[in-house]
Amino acid sequence: MAELVFLRRGEEVLRFTIDKPRVVLGRGEKCDVAVPDPEVSRQQVALSFTGDQVIAEDLSGKGIVVAGKKVTSTPLQDGADIALGQWRAIFRSRTSSSDEDAATEIGQQTEVAQVGSDGPRITAQLRVRGGRETVHKLQADGFTIGKDSSNDLVVNERYISSRHLKVTRRENRFHLIDQQSTNGTWLGPVRVFECEIPLFSTVKLGDTEIVFEPTSTAALSAGGKGGTAYEGLVGGDANMRALAEIIDRVAPSSAAVAIFGESGTGKELVARAVHNRSTRAEKAFIPVNCAAISKELIESELFGHEKGAFTGAEKTHRGAFEEADGGTLFLDEIGELPLELQAKLLRALESGEIKRVGAARPMNVDVRIVAATNRDLMEEARRGRFREDLYYRLCVVPLTLPPLRSRKADIPLLAQHFLKLFTPKGQAVSLSQDALAKLANHGWPGNVRELRNVLHRALLMRRGHAIEAGDLTFQGSASGPIPAPSAVPTPMGPSPIEGQIYQPGRTLEEHLQVLEKEIVLQALKFHGNSKEKAGRELGIGRSTIFKRLKDWGLTTSDD
């Protein structure tokens, strides 16, 4: 499975597995990965699977930089990097196989079931990042690294000495002694001659980075305590357990299922659970978002069309019903389906017959329907916006997902699940108690999707191996009291936004640029015109603020 590796200033901070046909990267809250950088558009780039290729497509209108070249659309090669402001996303066509399978061993087997001052001794490995990333399991308490073949770990790189570094393991720490190497051993910006380092440390020899890490981050977890995962649904809440029981009961049948819940609660996960637990699990699961397709094309997407059926129909197209024949068709946002198509959908549900646009004869399909919506369909039916007969046909088995705010005990479990899923390999990132308290006190209007994005941002913004409360930021709703701006004067002049934000004739991107300007100016005012403090709070560099002010013509002679 393909993945994206996100780096900030050269340091890996996030891994994201591409597990669906289209992934959107950008600054916006609803992107699959939200990158907190003002230089990134709200929707910057989309990655789409087309056959055997993954295509990167610009969504910003300004072009994207892939592998150092500015393009609007391009297929991605393995290892290609996408520029995202201060971040880079490296595309990998396939996630690496397990470290245990790919690793070589250093030294002879030694006893590992000892207990030291750092807790139980953990099996460890070295991840060597040079021209090609390799993994080496540690099987001895002492080993040497260098270019000469007599070393336990041979790294053939021109800036590494013949016998460069000696390492001695002391429980879960490592004692390093530089062997009078020519170019030195570096720990961050500091050249070291002898030191002791813990797990998850990175040492640089020449152009090669060596990461000391456990063979599995699971060894540092809570031993599987707390919570369960059911078909990707994480949590121990009573409502979620009851939901799992109902799914197990109804999945083997072919009854239509309607899933109700607020946006971001995981309705598609429930639909996939119904499919995976059914007798149709070996057949196709076809998702269709009724809100994402124009009214002119939705009929063709659902039922297909014949060649020449309308302008642009250059070849015959199989619709979602045909693609899902024998399997499950998931109709997301069913409340957005136009009224004129609801009658045709009802006929397909009643008789199993569908007809392509422009076709002379109908055809029979065997499809199980699972629909989802965040609307009250009965209320929509009373208002004449949804067919009442279709409502009853879809709601043979209604399932309701609880919002995240009603199951806050699951927040720590979900947070740990997302951290484990997105944390760079070989690292252990934890949540401080203050951070957990801040998550618990938030209202979560965006539910689990919002929690996922908040943790994405926190992984990008963190400064160490622990996510602190200050690393957690929320969009779209207030997570706590907002301090009033101070009365410190600023040379920036009056606020550029007065009253109504919307201005006729401006694009969305132009509106967002105006809003960005307002935020930066207010941050400067609040921090007494300190660009360093404002930049730190907004998560951008001081030089970036200078560049913005210069672009806006707001620099002074002092600047």
C-alpha positions, 0 to 999 in steps of 0.5 A, spaced: 500 500 500 502 506 498 504 512 503 506 519 504 512 521 508 511 528 511 518 532 513 519 538 516 526 541 515 528 535 513 525 531 520 520 526 519 514 527 523 508 524 520 506 517 515 500 517 512 497 510 508 494 512 502 488 507 503 482 510 498 482 512 491 483 520 492 487 523 497 487 531 498 492 535 501 492 542 504 491 547 509 483 546 510 480 542 516 477 537 511 483 535 507 485 528 508 492 531 511 491 538 514 498 541 513 498 548 518 502 552 513 500 559 510 503 558 504 499 552 503 492 553 499 486 550 503 486 545 498 493 544 495 494 537 491 490 531 490 493 524 489 488 520 485 489 512 483 488 511 475 490 504 474 497 502 476 499 510 477 498 515 482 497 522 479 498 528 483 493 534 481 494 541 483 488 544 486 490 551 488 491 554 481 498 556 482 501 549 480 505 544 485 512 543 485 513 535 484 521 533 484 523 540 484 519 542 477 512 546 477 507 542 474 499 542 474 498 534 474 503 529 473 504 521 475 508 520 481 514 516 481 516 512 487 520 517 492 518 523 488 517 529 493 511 534 493 513 541 496 508 544 501 511 550 504 515 548 510 514 541 509 515 536 504 511 530 502 515 524 499 511 519 495 512 511 496 509 507 492 509 501 497 510 501 504 516 497 506 515 490 509 516 489 516 522 491 519 523 484 522 523 481 515 527 486 512 533 487 517 540 484 517 543 482 524 549 485 527 553 481 532 551 475 536 545 473 539 545 475 547 540 475 552 534 480 552 530 479 558 533 483 563 531 489 567 535 496 567 533 503 570 529 504 563 524 499 564 524 492 561 530 491 556 527 492 549 529 489 542 532 494 538 535 496 531 538 501 527 535 504 521 540 507 516 538 512 512 543 514 506 542 513 499 538 507 501 534 506 507 536 499 511 534 496 517 539 492 522 537 488 528 542 489 534 544 482 537 550 484 541 551 489 546 557 492 543 559 493 535 563 498 531 560 502 525 565 504 519 567 503 512 572 497 513 569 490 512 572 488 519 566 493 522 560 489 525 556 495 521 559 497 514 557 503 511 560 505 505 560 512 504 566 517 503 565 521 509 565 515 514 572 513 516 574 506 516 573 505 523 568 511 525 564 509 531 564 504 537 557 503 540 556 499 547 549 498 549 547 499 557 540 496 557 535 501 553 541 506 552 547 506 548 554 509 549 558 512 543 565 513 542 568 516 536 574 513 534 578 519 532 574 519 525 576 525 520 569 528 519 566 526 526 560 524 529 554 529 530 548 529 535 544 534 532 548 540 531 553 538 536 559 534 534 560 528 540 566 524 542 563 520 547 556 520 550 550 516 552 543 516 548 536 513 549 532 510 544 529 514 538 536 518 538 539 520 531 546 520 530 549 523 523 556 520 520 558 524 514 551 524 510 548 518 513 543 518 519 543 512 524 536 512 528 536 507 534 529 505 535 526 499 538 524 493 533 517 495 534 513 501 537 508 496 540 513 494 545 512 501 548 505 501 548 500 500 554 500 492 552 494 492 549 490 495 555 483 499 554 479 499 548 477 495 542 477 495 535 471 492 531 472 493 523 476 499 524 471 502 529 475 504 535 472 505 542 469 501 548 463 506 549 456 502 550 453 505 544 459 502 540 459 495 543 451 495 541 452 497 534 457 492 533 452 487 536 447 489 531 452 489 525 454 482 527 446 480 527 444 484 520 450 483 516 449 476 513 442 478 510 441 482 504 437 487 508 438 495 506 441 498 512 441 506 513 446 509 517 445 516 521 450 520 524 453 527 524 458 528 519 465 525 521 462 520 525 465 514 521 459 512 517 463 509 511 467 505 516 460 502 519 458 501 512 464 497 510 463 493 517 456 491 514 460 489 508 466 485 511 461 481 516 456 479 510 456 473 505 458 478 500 465 480 503 469 477 497 465 481 492 466 489 491 464 494 495 462 500 491 462 507 495 458 513 491 458 520 494 451 523 492 453 530 494 460 530 490 457 528 483 453 534 479 445 533 478 447 532 471 452 526 472 449 522 478 444 518 474 450 516 469 454 514 475 449 510 478 446 506 472 451 507 467 450 510 460 450 507 453 455 510 447 452 516 444 447 517 450 448 524 450 454 529 448 460 527 451 458 519 452 464 517 447 463 510 450 459 505 454 460 506 461 458 501 467 455 505 473 456 503 480 450 498 480 453 494 475 460 495 479 457 492 485 453 486 482 454 481 487 457 486 493 455 492 496 453 499 494 454 504 499 450 511 497 453 516 502 449 523 503 443 519 500 439 525 502 442 529 497 440 525 491 435 529 486 428 527 487 427 525 480 432 520 481 429 517 487 424 514 484 429 510 479 433 508 485 426 505 489 425 501 482 432 498 483 431 496 490 424 493 489 425 489 483 433 489 482 432 492 475 436 498 472 437 501 466 443 505 463 442 512 460 440 511 453 439 503 453 433 500 450 432 494 455 433 494 463 438 489 466 438 485 473 443 486 478 444 483 485 446 489 490 445 490 497 444 497 499 447 501 505 445 508 505 448 514 510 446 521 511 447 526 516 440 529 515 433 527 518 430 523 512 423 523 515 423 531 516 426 531 509 420 527 507 415 531 511 417 537 507 417 534 500 424 533 499 425 526 500 420 520 498 417 517 504 416 510 500 424 510 499 425 512 506 422 506 509 425 502 503 432 504 505 431 504 513 429 496 514 435 496 519 437 503 521 443 504 525 445 511 529 452 513 530 453 517 537 457 523 536 464 524 539 462 529 544 457 523 547 463 518 548 468 522 551 471 516 554 473 513 547 477 520 546 484 517 549 483 510 545 482 514 538 488 519 540 492 513 541 490 509 535 491 515 530 498 516 533 500 509 532 497 509 525 500 516 523 507 516 527 513 515 523 516 508 524 521 507 529 518 513 533 514 513 539 510 519 540 505 520 546 500 525 549 501 529 555 496 529 561 495 537 559 494 535 552 489 529 553 485 534 558 485 539 552 482 534 547 477 532 553 474 539 554 473 540 546 466 540 543 468 536 537 463 539 532 467 535 527 467 528 531 472 523 529 474 526 523 476 532 526 480 529 532 484 525 526 486 532 523 487 535 530 492 529 531 495 530 524 497 537 525 499 536 532 504 531 529 507 536 524 507 541 530 510 538 535 517 539 538 519 533 541 516 526 542 510 528 546 505 532 544 503 538 549 497 542 549 500 548 546 501 543 540 493 542 539 489 547 535 482 547 533 479 550 527 471 552 526 470 552 533 472 555 539 476 550 544 476 555 550 476 562 551 480 567 547 484 572 550 482 579 548 487 583 544 492 588 548 492 595 547 499 595 545 499 600 539 502 597 532 504 600 526 500 596 521 494 600 521 487 599 521 484 592 520 483 590 513 476 587 514 470 591 516 463 588 517 461 583 512 467 578 510 464 576 503 466 581 497 463 580 490 467 579 485 473 575 489 475 568 488 475 564 495 482 564 495 482 571 494 477 571 500 482 567 504 488 571 503 484 577 506 482 573 512 490 570 513 492 578 513 487 579 518 489 574 522 497 575 522 495 583 523 491 581 529 497 576 532 502 582 531 497 587 535 496 582 541 504 580 541 506 588 541 508 587 534 513 582 536 514 578 529 518 572 533 512 571 538 506 571 533 510 567 528 511 562 534 504 562 536 501 561 528 506 556 527 510 560 521 517 563 521 519 570 523 522 570 516 515 568 513 511 574 517 516 579 514 515 576 507 507 577 508 508 584 510 512 586 505 507 583 500 502 587 503 506 593 503 506 594 510 513 594 512 517 600 516 524 603 515 525 599 522 523 592 518 
